Amino acid sequence: MWWNNQRVGAVCAAVLCAVSASGAFAQPRAKPAPQNSAMRCPASEADCVPPSLRREFRGVWVASVSNIDWPSRKGLSTAEQQQELLVMLDRAAASGLNAVVFQVRPAGDALYASNLEPWSEYLTGKQGQAPDPLWDPLAFAVKESHARGLELHAWFNPYRAKHPSAKGPLAKSHMARRRPELVKSYGTHLWMDPGEPAVRAQTVKVVLDVVKRYDVDGVHLDDYFYPYKEKRANGSTEFPDNASYKRYQKKGGALDRDDWRRQNVDQLIEDLHAQVAKLKPWVKFGISPFGIWRPGNPETVVGFDAYTQLYADSRKWLREGWVDYFTPQLYWAIDKQGQRYPELLQWWVDQNVQQRHMWPGNYTSRVSTSASASAWRRDELVAQVRATREQPGSTGNVHFSARAFLDNPDSVATALAQQVYAERALIPASPWMGSEAPSAPTVGVDKGDGDDRLALTPTGKSVVRWWLVQTRTGATWQSQLVDGARRKVPLRELGGGSVIPAEVIAVTAIDRVGNASPTVAVRTP
């Protein structure tokens, strides 16, 4: 994924620009060919020092529920599904984004190969039916995202068992059929009872299974905990959890029902954060709750009370540090009376006493050229990204959803790419997950028969997630993230496809939590 041109002489952050004196020459190979032809390019020479990059999270949600984003409809062929996903990832990269939040469990189902839950109806048209020819969308998404310099976060809904857009029967392996006593009919949905310990155990097991088997960069939960209130057939809006609450009381539980419900959700959040960190300490755990904790917080804010309606004490999760990043859904305009975007963002930043990442969510899909009073124009989204940058303590945004970048209503994706995402960014480091910088890599150029290749060798103990490769041609620098698993990169892939060969190549190793090594720069032949 190539990034914009930048001029020589840009101010450079020390962590990215301390060019290593050691390791600049690749050691001669014992075998006769290829041979290294690169020469060390010292930091004392200004044209050897690449420009620094902004640290900013730029994510996009890819929603599978109701086929909102991907796949575009149920029952597409494997080739069609793959092609749609590739187009979506290409568009994300071309728009200046650097992360994809990919929904893999919309309703107790799976958009990946799972022994715990059935294949999703949104993929094949029939729950429990595997794709034919068989493929694994999550494994594919991880590989192709990393090939484009994008992080991949697996997005789970913790409690929903069936959405009204799913019309087919439930598979025998679905929890509502295996353990029907754990699942409640509520309004138009089926919902796993958060008060049942077995439900929490299932969600934790499902998430950890994905973390263990896939090279995901993050785990993500949305804003659905206890369901949004609906009228039931008997006219009641109460979630039907009498049985689980009475069992809690019989065991000596003394909390009233509302506090007990909040405690149930709290336990899931705390357990997930701890278990993910234990299994893979570099995998980020994030949540995107409703954007208002409680009306009156801050004082000017009115509206929905997620604390009492969804039993989501999201401020507590943030203050306790049970997240690595926090994405409150700030789906209101800059000047919206009672829910002003900048005021809500500042309030959330003030609650962030553990200094976790604050990456608010933005309702990018609301942009339209429609005359509707509820529609936004593209300038609103540009202004929201700028407001996020102006707020100390917030370092990124997540856009809902990928469809807005594909359809580009009112040229919103174009405006974001040109006005705020033209200069590309690295994802911020997470020092509480590890702060030791990787060692400087060994960098060389292997001469071949018309196929010279950049040779990249990690040193030290850190695992390289990305190679930040910056090339200078004339007075212009370009930047690319290369998957850290690669060791050889053909020079023809560098320079954004330029026919003029790069004169200097600077390489920085970025580890799995965002720490950067000293930069090693070499002159090409």
C-alpha positions as CSV (number, residue, x, y, z in Angstrom):
1,M,0.0,0.0,0.0
2,W,1.7,3.1,-1.2
3,W,1.4,6.4,0.6
4,N,1.6,10.0,-0.5
5,N,4.7,11.9,-1.6
6,Q,6.6,13.9,1.0
7,R,9.5,16.2,0.5
8,V,13.0,15.7,1.8
9,G,13.8,17.7,5.0
10,A,10.5,17.1,6.8
11,V,10.9,17.2,10.5
12,C,11.5,13.6,11.7
13,A,10.5,11.9,14.9
14,A,13.5,10.5,16.7
15,V,12.0,7.0,17.0
16,L,11.7,6.7,13.3
17,C,14.8,8.5,12.1
18,A,17.7,7.3,14.2
19,V,19.4,5.6,11.3
20,S,21.3,2.6,12.6
21,A,25.0,2.4,12.0
22,S,25.0,-1.3,12.4
23,G,23.1,-3.7,10.1
24,A,23.1,-1.2,7.2
25,F,25.0,-3.7,5.0
26,A,23.5,-7.1,4.5
27,Q,26.1,-9.7,5.2
28,P,27.5,-11.5,2.1
29,R,25.7,-14.7,1.5
30,A,27.5,-18.0,1.6
31,K,25.8,-19.1,-1.6
32,P,27.1,-17.5,-4.8
33,A,24.0,-15.4,-5.7
34,P,22.2,-13.2,-5.3
35,Q,24.7,-10.6,-4.0
36,N,24.0,-7.5,-1.9
37,S,24.7,-4.2,-3.6
38,A,23.3,-1.7,-1.2
39,M,25.4,0.9,0.6
40,R,24.8,2.4,4.0
41,C,23.1,5.8,4.0
42,P,24.0,7.6,7.3
43,A,21.7,9.9,9.2
44,S,24.3,12.7,9.0
45,E,23.2,13.1,5.4
46,A,19.8,14.8,5.2
47,D,18.7,13.0,2.1
48,C,18.9,9.7,4.0
49,V,16.4,10.7,6.7
50,P,12.8,9.9,5.8
51,P,9.9,12.0,7.0
52,S,7.9,11.0,10.0
53,L,4.3,9.7,9.7
54,R,1.3,10.7,11.7
55,R,0.1,8.3,14.3
56,E,-3.6,7.9,13.9
57,F,-6.2,5.0,13.7
58,R,-8.4,5.2,10.6
59,G,-10.8,2.3,10.7
60,V,-14.0,1.2,8.9
61,W,-16.7,-1.2,10.1
62,V,-17.5,-4.0,7.6
63,A,-21.0,-5.1,8.7
64,S,-22.3,-8.6,7.7
65,V,-25.6,-8.5,9.6
66,S,-28.5,-7.9,7.2
67,N,-25.8,-7.9,4.4
68,I,-25.2,-4.2,5.1
69,D,-21.7,-4.2,3.7
70,W,-20.4,-7.7,2.9
71,P,-21.4,-9.9,1.3
72,S,-23.8,-7.7,-0.6
73,R,-26.4,-10.4,-0.5
74,K,-26.8,-14.0,0.6
75,G,-25.8,-16.9,-1.5
76,L,-23.2,-15.3,-3.7
77,S,-20.6,-17.7,-5.2
78,T,-17.2,-18.1,-3.4
79,A,-15.6,-16.2,-6.3
80,E,-18.1,-13.3,-6.0
81,Q,-17.7,-13.1,-2.2
82,Q,-14.0,-13.0,-2.5
83,Q,-14.0,-10.4,-5.3
84,E,-16.4,-8.1,-3.3
85,L,-14.1,-8.3,-0.2
86,L,-11.0,-7.5,-2.3
87,V,-12.8,-4.5,-3.8
88,M,-13.7,-3.3,-0.3
89,L,-10.2,-3.7,1.1
90,D,-8.7,-2.0,-2.0
91,R,-11.1,0.9,-1.4
92,A,-10.2,1.2,2.2
93,A,-6.5,1.3,1.4
94,A,-7.0,3.8,-1.4
95,S,-9.0,6.0,0.9
96,G,-6.1,6.4,3.4
97,L,-7.5,4.0,6.0
98,N,-5.4,1.7,8.0
99,A,-7.7,-0.7,9.7
100,V,-10.8,-2.8,9.0
101,V,-13.3,-3.9,11.7
102,F,-14.8,-7.1,10.2
103,Q,-18.0,-8.5,11.6
104,V,-17.6,-12.3,12.0
105,R,-20.3,-13.1,14.6
106,P,-23.5,-11.2,13.9
107,A,-25.9,-13.5,15.8
108,G,-24.5,-16.6,17.4
109,D,-23.2,-17.7,14.0
110,A,-19.9,-17.5,12.2
111,L,-18.4,-16.0,9.0
112,Y,-15.4,-18.2,9.4
113,A,-14.7,-21.9,9.9
114,S,-15.9,-22.7,13.4
115,N,-16.6,-25.9,15.4
116,L,-18.4,-23.9,18.0
117,E,-21.1,-22.1,16.0
118,P,-22.8,-22.6,12.5
119,W,-21.9,-20.9,9.3
120,S,-23.9,-17.6,8.9
121,E,-27.0,-17.4,6.8
122,Y,-25.7,-14.0,5.6
123,L,-22.9,-15.8,3.8
124,T,-24.5,-18.8,2.1
125,G,-28.2,-18.2,2.4
126,K,-28.7,-21.1,4.8
127,Q,-27.4,-21.2,8.4
128,G,-25.0,-24.1,8.9
129,Q,-24.3,-24.4,5.2
130,A,-20.6,-24.0,4.4
131,P,-19.5,-22.1,1.3
132,D,-19.0,-24.2,-1.8
133,P,-16.2,-24.2,-2.9
134,L,-15.1,-24.1,0.7
135,W,-13.1,-21.1,1.9
136,D,-12.6,-19.2,5.2
137,P,-13.6,-15.5,4.9
138,L,-11.8,-14.5,8.1
139,A,-8.5,-16.1,7.1
140,F,-8.8,-14.6,3.7
141,A,-9.6,-11.1,5.1
142,V,-6.6,-11.3,7.5
143,K,-4.2,-12.2,4.7
144,E,-5.5,-9.7,2.2
145,S,-5.8,-6.9,4.8
146,H,-2.2,-7.3,5.9
147,A,-1.1,-7.4,2.2
148,R,-2.6,-3.9,1.9
149,G,-1.1,-2.5,5.1
150,L,-4.4,-2.7,7.0
151,E,-5.0,-4.1,10.5
152,L,-7.8,-6.6,10.8
153,H,-10.1,-6.5,13.9
154,A,-12.6,-9.3,14.4
155,W,-16.0,-7.9,15.4
156,F,-18.4,-10.0,17.5
157,N,-21.9,-9.4,18.8
158,P,-21.9,-10.9,22.3
159,Y,-25.6,-11.8,22.8
160,R,-27.8,-11.5,19.7
161,A,-29.1,-15.0,18.7
162,K,-31.2,-14.1,15.6
163,H,-31.8,-10.8,13.8
164,P,-35.2,-10.3,12.0
165,S,-33.3,-10.0,8.6
166,A,-32.4,-13.7,9.0
167,K,-35.4,-15.6,7.5
168,G,-34.2,-19.2,7.4
169,P,-34.3,-21.8,10.1
170,L,-31.6,-22.1,12.8
171,A,-29.0,-24.8,12.4
172,K,-28.9,-27.7,14.8
173,S,-25.6,-26.4,16.2
174,H,-26.9,-22.9,17.0
175,M,-27.3,-22.2,20.8
176,A,-31.0,-21.5,20.5
177,R,-31.4,-25.1,19.4
178,R,-28.7,-26.7,21.5
179,R,-29.6,-24.9,24.7
180,P,-33.0,-23.3,24.2
181,E,-33.4,-22.4,27.9
182,L,-30.5,-19.9,27.5
183,V,-32.2,-18.0,24.6
184,K,-35.2,-15.6,24.9
185,S,-37.6,-14.3,22.3
186,Y,-37.7,-10.6,22.7
187,G,-39.6,-8.4,20.2
188,T,-38.4,-9.2,16.7
189,H,-35.2,-10.8,18.0
190,L,-33.8,-13.9,19.7
191,W,-31.4,-12.9,22.5
192,M,-29.0,-14.9,24.6
193,D,-29.7,-14.2,28.2
194,P,-26.7,-12.2,29.6
195,G,-27.7,-13.4,33.1
196,E,-26.8,-17.0,32.2
197,P,-23.2,-17.9,33.1
198,A,-23.2,-20.4,30.2
199,V,-23.9,-17.6,27.7
200,R,-21.0,-15.6,29.0
201,A,-18.8,-18.7,28.8
202,Q,-19.9,-19.3,25.2
203,T,-19.1,-15.8,24.1
204,V,-15.6,-15.9,25.7
205,K,-14.9,-19.3,24.2
206,V,-15.9,-18.1,20.7
207,V,-13.7,-15.0,20.9
208,L,-10.7,-16.9,22.3
209,D,-11.1,-19.5,19.6
210,V,-10.7,-16.8,16.9
211,V,-7.8,-15.1,18.7
212,K,-6.0,-18.5,19.0
213,R,-6.5,-19.6,15.4
214,Y,-6.3,-16.3,13.4
215,D,-3.6,-13.6,13.2
216,V,-6.1,-10.8,14.0
217,D,-4.8,-7.5,15.3
218,G,-7.8,-6.8,17.5
219,V,-11.1,-8.0,18.9
220,H,-14.1,-5.7,18.8
221,L,-17.6,-5.6,20.4
222,D,-20.4,-3.3,19.3
223,D,-23.1,-1.5,21.3
224,Y,-25.6,-4.4,21.7
225,F,-25.6,-5.7,25.3
226,Y,-29.0,-6.1,26.7
227,P,-31.3,-5.4,23.8
228,Y,-32.7,-2.1,22.9
229,K,-36.2,-1.9,24.3
230,E,-39.0,-3.5,22.3
231,K,-42.6,-4.3,23.0
232,R,-43.3,-8.0,23.5
233,A,-46.4,-9.8,22.5
234,N,-47.9,-9.2,26.0
235,G,-47.1,-5.5,25.8
236,S,-44.2,-5.6,28.2
237,T,-40.9,-4.1,27.4
238,E,-39.0,-6.0,30.1
239,F,-36.4,-8.5,29.0
240,P,-37.6,-12.0,30.1
241,D,-34.9,-13.0,32.5
242,N,-37.0,-13.9,35.6
243,A,-35.6,-17.4,35.7
244,S,-31.9,-16.4,35.7
245,Y,-32.5,-13.5,38.1
246,K,-34.3,-15.8,40.6
247,R,-31.4,-18.3,40.4
248,Y,-29.0,-15.5,41.2
249,Q,-31.1,-14.5,44.3
250,K,-31.4,-18.1,45.5
251,K,-27.6,-18.3,45.6
252,G,-27.5,-15.2,47.9
253,G,-27.3,-12.4,45.3
254,A,-28.4,-9.1,46.8
255,L,-28.3,-6.7,43.8
256,D,-31.5,-5.3,42.4
257,R,-32.3,-6.5,38.9
258,D,-30.9,-3.4,37.1
259,D,-27.5,-3.5,39.0
260,W,-27.4,-7.3,38.5
261,R,-27.9,-6.9,34.7
262,R,-25.0,-4.3,34.6
263,Q,-22.8,-6.6,36.6
264,N,-23.5,-9.4,34.1
265,V,-22.2,-7.3,31.3
266,D,-19.3,-6.0,33.4
267,Q,-18.2,-9.5,34.0
268,L,-18.2,-10.3,30.3
269,I,-16.1,-7.2,29.5
270,E,-13.6,-7.8,32.2
271,D,-13.2,-11.5,31.4
272,L,-12.8,-10.9,27.7
273,H,-10.2,-8.3,28.2
274,A,-8.2,-10.4,30.6
275,Q,-8.5,-13.6,28.6
276,V,-7.5,-12.1,25.3
277,A,-4.5,-10.4,26.9
278,K,-3.5,-13.7,28.5
279,L,-3.7,-15.6,25.2
280,K,-2.1,-13.1,22.9
281,P,-0.9,-9.9,24.7
282,W,-0.5,-8.0,21.5
283,V,-4.2,-8.3,20.4
284,K,-6.1,-5.2,21.1
285,F,-9.6,-5.4,22.7
286,G,-12.0,-2.6,21.8
287,I,-15.6,-1.7,22.3
288,S,-17.9,0.7,20.5
289,P,-20.7,1.6,23.0
290,F,-23.6,3.9,22.5
291,G,-22.1,7.4,22.4
292,I,-23.9,8.8,25.5
293,W,-23.2,7.1,28.8
294,R,-26.0,8.9,30.6
295,P,-27.9,12.1,29.8
296,G,-26.4,15.1,31.6
297,N,-22.8,13.8,31.1
298,P,-21.7,16.4,30.1
299,E,-24.4,18.7,31.4
300,T,-25.6,19.9,28.0
301,V,-26.3,16.3,26.7
302,V,-29.8,14.9,26.4
303,G,-31.0,11.7,24.9
304,F,-30.9,7.9,25.3
305,D,-29.7,6.4,28.6
306,A,-27.6,3.3,27.7
307,Y,-26.8,2.8,31.4
308,T,-30.4,2.1,32.3
309,Q,-31.7,0.9,28.9
310,L,-28.9,-1.4,27.7
311,Y,-27.4,-2.0,31.2
312,A,-24.1,-0.9,29.7
313,D,-21.9,1.0,32.2
314,S,-19.4,1.9,29.5
315,R,-17.7,4.6,31.5
316,K,-16.8,2.0,34.1
317,W,-15.1,-0.2,31.4
318,L,-13.1,2.7,30.3
319,R,-12.1,3.9,33.7
320,E,-11.1,0.4,34.8
321,G,-8.9,0.0,31.8
322,W,-10.8,-3.1,30.6
323,V,-10.3,-2.0,27.0
324,D,-7.3,-1.2,24.8
325,Y,-9.3,1.1,22.6
326,F,-12.6,2.8,23.1
327,T,-14.9,3.8,20.2
328,P,-18.0,5.6,21.5
329,Q,-20.5,5.9,18.6
330,L,-20.6,9.7,18.3
331,Y,-23.3,9.7,15.6
332,W,-24.2,13.4,15.9
333,A,-23.2,16.5,14.1
334,I,-20.7,19.0,15.2
335,D,-23.4,21.5,16.1
336,K,-26.2,19.1,17.1
337,Q,-28.1,20.7,20.0
338,G,-28.0,18.4,23.0
339,Q,-25.4,16.0,21.4
340,R,-22.6,18.1,20.0
341,Y,-19.8,15.9,18.7
342,P,-16.9,17.9,20.2
343,E,-18.5,18.1,23.7
344,L,-19.2,14.4,23.9
345,L,-15.7,13.6,22.7
346,Q,-14.1,15.8,25.3
347,W,-16.3,14.2,28.0
348,W,-15.2,10.7,27.0
349,V,-11.5,11.8,26.9
350,D,-11.9,13.2,30.4
351,Q,-13.1,9.8,31.6
352,N,-10.1,8.0,30.1
353,V,-8.0,7.9,33.3
354,Q,-6.1,4.8,32.2
355,Q,-5.0,6.6,28.9
356,R,-6.3,4.0,26.6
357,H,-6.8,4.7,22.9
358,M,-9.8,7.0,22.2
359,W,-11.0,6.4,18.6
360,P,-14.6,7.7,18.3
361,G,-17.1,6.2,15.8
362,N,-18.5,8.3,13.0
363,Y,-21.8,7.9,11.1
364,T,-20.2,8.3,7.7
365,S,-23.1,6.4,6.0
366,R,-25.4,9.3,6.9
367,V,-23.8,11.5,4.2
368,S,-26.2,12.0,1.3
369,T,-27.2,14.5,-1.3
370,S,-30.8,13.9,-0.3
371,A,-32.9,16.9,0.8
372,S,-33.8,15.1,3.9
373,A,-33.2,17.1,7.1
374,S,-31.4,14.1,8.6
375,A,-28.8,13.8,5.8
376,W,-25.3,15.2,6.1
377,R,-23.0,16.6,3.5
378,R,-19.4,15.4,3.2
379,D,-18.0,18.5,4.9
380,E,-19.6,17.3,8.2
381,L,-17.4,14.2,8.2
382,V,-14.3,16.1,7.3
383,A,-15.1,18.5,10.2
384,Q,-15.5,15.6,12.6
385,V,-12.2,14.1,11.8
386,R,-10.6,17.5,12.3
387,A,-12.4,17.9,15.6
388,T,-11.0,14.6,16.7
389,R,-7.5,15.7,15.9
390,E,-8.0,19.0,17.8
391,Q,-9.1,17.2,20.9
392,P,-6.0,16.1,23.0
393,G,-6.3,12.5,24.0
394,S,-8.1,11.3,20.9
395,T,-6.0,9.7,18.1
396,G,-8.3,8.3,15.4
397,N,-11.8,7.5,14.1
398,V,-13.8,4.5,12.9
399,H,-16.3,5.0,10.1
400,F,-19.7,3.3,9.8
401,S,-19.6,1.8,7.3
402,A,-17.7,0.3,4.4
403,R,-20.7,0.9,2.1
404,A,-20.1,4.7,2.3
405,F,-16.6,4.2,0.9
406,L,-17.8,2.0,-1.9
407,D,-20.8,4.2,-2.9
408,N,-19.0,7.5,-2.1
409,P,-22.2,9.5,-1.5
410,D,-21.6,13.3,-2.0
411,S,-18.0,12.2,-2.7
412,V,-17.4,11.7,1.0
413,A,-14.7,9.1,0.6
414,T,-13.0,11.3,-1.9
415,A,-13.1,14.3,0.4
416,L,-11.8,12.3,3.3
417,A,-8.9,10.9,1.2
418,Q,-8.0,14.3,-0.2
419,Q,-8.6,16.6,2.7
420,V,-7.7,14.7,5.9
421,Y,-6.2,11.4,4.9
422,A,-3.9,12.5,2.1
423,E,-0.9,12.2,4.4
424,R,-1.0,8.6,5.6
425,A,-0.6,7.4,9.2
426,L,0.7,4.6,11.4
427,I,-1.6,3.2,14.0
428,P,-0.7,4.6,17.5
429,A,1.5,2.4,19.7
430,S,-0.1,0.8,22.8
431,P,2.6,1.1,25.5
432,W,0.6,-0.7,28.2
433,M,0.8,-3.8,26.0
434,G,4.6,-3.5,25.7
435,S,6.9,-0.6,25.1
436,E,10.3,-2.1,24.2
437,A,11.3,-1.0,20.7
438,P,12.3,-3.7,18.2
439,S,15.9,-3.9,17.2
440,A,17.0,-2.3,13.9
441,P,16.6,-4.7,11.0
442,T,19.3,-5.8,8.6
443,V,18.5,-4.3,5.2
444,G,20.1,-5.0,1.8
445,V,19.4,-5.3,-1.9
446,D,19.9,-8.7,-3.5
447,K,21.0,-8.5,-7.2
448,G,19.2,-11.0,-9.4
449,D,18.7,-11.6,-13.1
450,G,16.6,-8.5,-13.7
451,D,14.8,-9.0,-10.4
452,D,16.6,-7.0,-7.7
453,R,14.9,-7.5,-4.3
454,L,14.9,-5.6,-1.0
455,A,16.1,-8.1,1.6
456,L,14.6,-7.6,5.1
457,T,15.9,-9.5,8.1
458,P,14.5,-8.9,11.6
459,T,16.9,-8.9,14.6
460,G,16.2,-9.3,18.3
461,K,13.2,-11.0,19.8
462,S,10.4,-8.8,18.7
463,V,8.0,-10.1,16.0
464,V,7.7,-7.6,13.2
465,R,4.1,-6.9,12.2
466,W,5.0,-4.3,9.5
467,W,8.0,-3.1,7.6
468,L,7.7,0.6,7.1
469,V,9.5,1.0,3.8
470,Q,10.2,4.6,2.7
471,T,11.8,5.3,-0.6
472,R,13.3,8.5,-2.0
473,T,13.4,9.3,-5.7
474,G,14.8,12.7,-6.4
475,A,13.4,15.0,-3.7
476,T,10.2,12.9,-3.1
477,W,9.7,10.3,-0.4
478,Q,7.0,7.6,-0.6
479,S,5.9,5.2,2.1
480,Q,4.6,1.7,2.2
481,L,3.6,-0.8,4.8
482,V,4.8,-4.3,4.0
483,D,3.7,-7.4,5.9
484,G,6.3,-8.2,8.5
485,A,6.3,-11.9,7.4
486,R,7.9,-11.0,4.1
487,R,11.7,-11.2,3.7
488,K,12.1,-10.3,0.1
489,V,10.4,-7.5,-1.8
490,P,11.0,-7.0,-5.5
491,L,12.2,-3.4,-6.1
492,R,9.6,-3.1,-8.8
493,E,7.0,-3.1,-6.1
494,L,8.6,-0.1,-4.4
495,G,8.1,3.6,-5.4
496,G,4.4,3.3,-6.1
497,G,5.1,1.7,-9.5
498,S,7.5,4.5,-10.6
499,V,9.7,3.5,-13.5
500,I,12.5,5.6,-12.0
501,P,14.4,3.5,-9.4
502,A,14.5,4.8,-5.8
503,E,17.9,6.2,-4.7
504,V,17.4,5.6,-1.0
505,I,15.4,3.0,0.8
506,A,14.7,3.4,4.5
507,V,13.2,0.6,6.6
508,T,11.7,0.6,10.1
509,A,10.4,-2.5,11.8
510,I,7.1,-2.0,13.6
511,D,6.1,-4.6,16.2
512,R,2.7,-6.0,16.9
513,V,1.8,-3.2,19.4
514,G,3.1,-0.4,17.3
515,N,6.6,0.2,18.6
516,A,9.1,1.3,16.0
517,S,12.8,0.3,15.6
518,P,15.6,2.6,14.7
519,T,15.5,3.2,10.9
520,V,18.0,1.6,8.6
521,A,18.6,3.5,5.3
522,V,20.6,2.2,2.3
523,R,21.5,3.6,-1.1
524,T,20.5,1.5,-4.0
525,P,22.9,0.6,-6.8
